[in-house]
């Protein structure tokens, strides 16, 4: 049996500004030994985000922010564009929760062995250490937003 997490556009309209309101300048050179800055309220213009192409050219990614909230949780966000027929990585268990919001395209998503296909406006929630993977099964580029949340340990 498949468990579906339902998220309305109204829920997304609340979630995204809340995350953006806690954001500060992106930290592209931060390492595990460097303390992350506390995120402060600000906006991010899509056109100002640096584009990073994958080695094989199948994906473009734009880091939005990476820091710690005022309540002590590490939060990162990026925007990815995935070419048709491609997957960003093999299925994996992440050491954080993730929220993936599909803006355009079609993804085949596998959560703990259960596969489903989603389209624009759909949302994936991935709990800590759950097995997840996705692939663009559409004929156009899939663009999606990823927000990762983890306990701050530094």
Buried (B, 14 or more C-beta within 10 A) or exposed (E): EEEEEEBEEEEBEEBBEEBBEBBBEBBEEBEEEEEBBBBEEEEBEEEEBEEEEBEEEBBBBBBBBBBBBEEEBBBBBBBBBBBBEBBBEEBEEBEBBBBBBBEBBBBBBBBEEEEEEBEBEBBBEBEEEBBBBBBBBBEEBBBBBBBBBBEBEE
